Amino acid sequence: MLCEQCPRRCAVDRDNHAGRCKAYGGFKVARAAPHYWEEPCISGTNGSGTVFFSGCSLGCVFCQNDEISHKNFGKDISEKELAEFLTG
């Protein structure tokens, strides 16, 4: 898979190499869970979902999610597992 998922469009072959975000093929998720209370106009009374993906190509020095974004924290999951979470 030639990756162009972020604005950097590094076009790395993520099946064989890590991109600037340090991600290989597939998804690495640090957290996937229901999300309540924040932004009520979006989450309503039933809440919304949140997914924190590992790997970030921006490299901001003051990142509040450094462990997740830059240190490859999380679990590898398949596209099917991600879809199952997102659809309930």
N, C-alpha and C positions, 0 to 999 in steps of 0.2 A: 504494500500500500504506500503510494507516494503521498506524503502528508502535506496537506494544505489547510489544516483545521484551524490555525490561528492566523492573525494578520502577518506574521513573519513568513508564512508560506515557504518553509525551508525545503520542501519537496524531498525530504530524506525518505529512503525506503525503510519504513518502520518495521518491516518483517525481519530485517537484517541489521539495522543500526538504530541507535537512539537519536532522536532529533534534538534540537536546541533545548527542548523542554525535558530531556532525559527520558522520554517515553518511547517504548517499543510498540509493536502492534498491539491492538486491543485496548483495554481500559484499565487504569489503576484508580481505584476509588478509595478515598480515605474515610468517607462517611456518606451514607445514603439513608435518609430517615424522613419521617413526616416532620413538618415544621409549622409551628403554631405561633400566634401572638404578634409576630413582627409583620409590618405592612398589612394591616387588616383589610385594606381595599383589595389586596391580591389574595390573601390567605382565607378570608371570610371566616365562617364559623367552623368549617371542616379542616382548615389548615391547608397547607400546600406541601409539596415535597422539596427536599433540598439534596443536592448531590455535590460533594466536594471531590473534584478530580485531582489526582496528584499530577505534578508536572506543570510548569509554567514557563513560557518562553520570554516573559518580560524581564525577570531578574531584578525586580525592584529591591533596593537596599533595605527599605524599612517595611518589608512585607509582613502583614499581621498573621499570615498563614505560612510562615517560612518552612515549618516541618513538613507540611503537606505539599506546598508548591515547589520547593527546591531540594528536598531531601528524599524524594521518592517514597514517601510514607504511604501505606495503603495496601489494598488487596487487589490482585489481578482478577478481573471478572470478565465474563464473555458478554458479547452483544445481547445474547438471549437473557442472561441474568439481569442486565441493566434494563432491558425492555420489560421484564417481569416486575421489577421494582417500580418502574415508572407507570405501569398500567394497573398495578395493584393486584 
